[in-house]
Amino acid sequence: MNRAHIIRGRSGAIQWEVAVRRVPENLQSYVRDFCGYSESSPGPLVRREFPGPQVVVVLEFGRPIRIFEGTDVRRATRYAGGFVAGVDDRFSLTGHDGSQQGLQINFTPLGARLFFGVPMSELSGRVVHFRDLVPPEQHSLAERLEAQPDWDARFDLVERLLTERIASAHGRSDAVAWAVRHIEASGGAVDVRSLVRELGYSHKHVITLFRDQVGVPPGLLARIVRFDRLMRHLKRGGPGTWAELAVEFGYYDQAHLVNEVRRFTGTTPTEVRAMLVDLTIVTEASR
């Protein structure tokens, strides 16, 4: 039986709990993973969130977290009930006042396109209120999830909703789905011009399709996939000098890796490595 796995821990003065459950087979093309979480700290906490090849949905219980405008920690927006963050190539800053709890769904871009029924270009680089993208009957989803007796009941509710909405959705593009699979399978190390030729469309048309189905053009998606693969390696405590990692993950050289990491995180690879927590047990348990 597919049951939730609960992981509890402490990082310094911060206490946390994560609940993960394997995504069912019928949803694996549309959802990368989902998890429940709660966290408490002695005071306000700000985090730097890195981009990835997914559309993030956070359904919050209780007081919502703050999403800061760029790097200005004086200006922030809260999204009561939850928010949706589209594919982006920039880091973001989030914060809470000492506690947070909720459930996060990481959609594949194609899954988000089907679930929300809007072009992904409308979400790319943006954070949008969850209630602005779903019908009125789903506006109270966060409250309904919070009222469930345990994490398994919450995951059951989410899985039913995802299955129903995606099964009735329209707007699938087999060409883009194939191209995205190819990009992910290569770890982002793909020649976009060759990919476009294989699709049999003009480069302009492929970009149009990607903006609708993914939110960003194929070249940028490939870069985000490659960066995400590197970040996952580092989260697991993976070894390698920056020169070795540049070769392993398909960068031209170490300077190329450094520039890409700076672009996506706003800081240096060494600082990024120090920020990342070993989440191997969480990652593996959710798959």
GISULPE-V962557 format. One record per pair of residues at least 12 apart in sequence whose C-alpha atoms are under 7 Angstrom apart, sorted by sequence separation. I is the first residue (numbers start at 1). J is the second residue. D is the distance in Angstrom with one decimal. If there is no record, write none. Layout:
BEGIN
i = {I	I}
j = {J	J}
d = {D	D}
END
This chain:
BEGIN
i = {6	7	66	242	6	65	5	6	20	21	64	4	5	20	64	4	5	19	20	64	4	18	19	116	3	18	19	116	2	18	230	2	17	18	17	60	16	17	59	60	70	71	16	59	226	15	16	58	59	175	15	58	68	14	15	57	58	67	68	192	14	57	67	192	13	56	57	66	67	13	56	65	66	55	56	65	66	55	65	55	54	176	189	53	176	188	52	188	88	51	86	87	88	188	189	51	85	86	87	187	188	51	86	183	187	234	51	61	86	50	60	61	85	86	184	235	237	49	50	60	85	187	235	236	48	49	59	60	84	85	235	236	48	49	58	59	83	84	235	236	48	58	59	83	84	47	48	58	83	84	46	47	57	58	82	83	46	47	57	82	46	56	57	45	46	56	79	115	45	55	56	115	44	45	54	55	114	44	45	54	55	43	44	54	55	115	43	54	114	42	114	41	55	114	40	41	40	39	40	39	81	189	38	39	38	37	38	37	36	37	36	35	36	35	34	35	34	33	34	33	32	31	32	31	32	30	31	30	30	31	30	61	60	61	59	61	121	120	121	124	120	123	124	119	120	119	120	121	120	113	110	109	110	109	87	19	89	4	4	3	53	53	52	53	52	91	90	91	89	90	91	52	51	50	50	33	22	23	20	21	22	20	5}
j = {18	19	78	254	19	78	19	20	34	35	78	19	20	35	79	20	21	35	36	80	21	35	36	133	21	36	37	134	21	37	249	22	37	38	38	81	38	39	81	82	92	93	39	82	249	39	40	82	83	199	40	83	93	40	41	83	84	93	94	218	41	84	94	219	41	84	85	94	95	42	85	94	95	85	86	95	96	86	96	87	87	209	222	87	210	222	87	223	124	88	123	124	125	225	226	89	123	124	125	225	226	90	125	222	226	273	91	101	126	91	101	102	126	127	225	276	278	91	92	102	127	229	277	278	91	92	102	103	127	128	278	279	92	93	102	103	127	128	279	280	93	103	104	128	129	93	94	104	129	130	93	94	104	105	129	130	94	95	105	130	95	105	106	95	96	106	129	165	96	106	107	166	96	97	106	107	166	97	98	107	108	97	98	108	109	169	98	109	169	98	170	98	112	171	98	99	99	99	100	100	142	250	100	101	101	101	102	102	102	103	103	103	104	104	104	105	105	105	106	106	106	106	107	107	108	107	108	108	110	111	111	142	142	143	142	146	211	211	212	215	212	215	216	212	213	213	214	215	215	213	213	213	214	214	215	151	224	151	152	152	221	224	224	225	225	264	264	265	264	265	266	228	264	264	265	286	286	287	285	286	287	286	285}
d = {5.8	6.3	5.0	6.0	4.5	6.0	5.5	6.6	6.6	7.0	5.8	6.1	5.3	4.7	6.2	5.4	6.2	5.5	6.5	5.6	4.6	6.7	4.8	6.1	6.2	5.6	6.2	6.6	7.0	4.4	6.7	6.9	5.5	6.7	5.2	5.5	5.6	6.4	5.9	5.2	6.5	6.7	4.3	4.2	6.7	5.7	6.5	5.2	6.7	6.7	5.4	5.5	5.5	5.8	6.6	5.8	6.6	6.3	6.0	6.9	4.6	4.5	4.7	6.1	6.3	5.6	6.5	5.5	6.8	6.8	5.1	6.8	5.1	5.7	6.6	5.7	6.1	4.7	4.9	5.6	5.8	6.9	6.9	6.2	6.6	4.1	7.0	5.9	5.9	5.9	4.6	5.0	4.5	5.1	7.0	5.8	6.8	4.5	6.0	6.1	4.6	6.0	5.7	6.0	5.3	6.5	5.7	5.4	5.8	4.7	6.1	5.1	5.9	6.7	6.5	5.6	6.2	5.5	6.7	4.2	4.4	6.7	5.8	5.2	6.7	5.2	5.5	6.5	5.6	6.5	4.9	6.3	5.8	6.0	6.9	5.3	6.6	5.2	6.0	5.2	4.7	5.9	6.2	5.6	6.2	5.6	6.6	4.5	4.5	5.7	6.7	5.3	5.6	6.5	6.4	4.5	5.6	6.1	5.1	5.5	4.1	6.0	6.3	5.3	6.8	4.7	5.8	5.8	5.6	5.8	6.2	5.4	5.6	6.5	5.9	5.1	5.7	4.1	6.5	5.5	6.2	6.1	4.8	5.0	5.8	6.9	4.7	5.6	5.4	6.0	6.6	4.8	6.5	6.8	5.5	6.2	4.3	5.4	6.7	5.4	5.4	5.7	5.6	6.5	4.1	5.5	6.6	5.6	5.8	6.2	4.2	5.7	6.3	5.4	5.5	6.8	4.4	6.3	5.9	5.5	5.5	6.0	5.7	4.3	6.0	5.9	5.4	5.2	6.4	6.3	3.9	6.3	6.0	6.8	5.3	6.0	5.2	6.3	5.7	5.1	5.2	7.0	6.9	4.5	5.7	6.3	5.5	4.2	4.3	6.0	5.7	6.7	6.1	4.9	6.4	6.8	6.9	6.7	5.7	6.5	6.8	6.0	5.9	5.8	6.8	5.9	5.1	5.2	5.8	6.7	7.0	5.5	6.7	6.8	6.0	6.5	4.8	6.9	6.5	5.1	4.9	5.1	7.0}
END
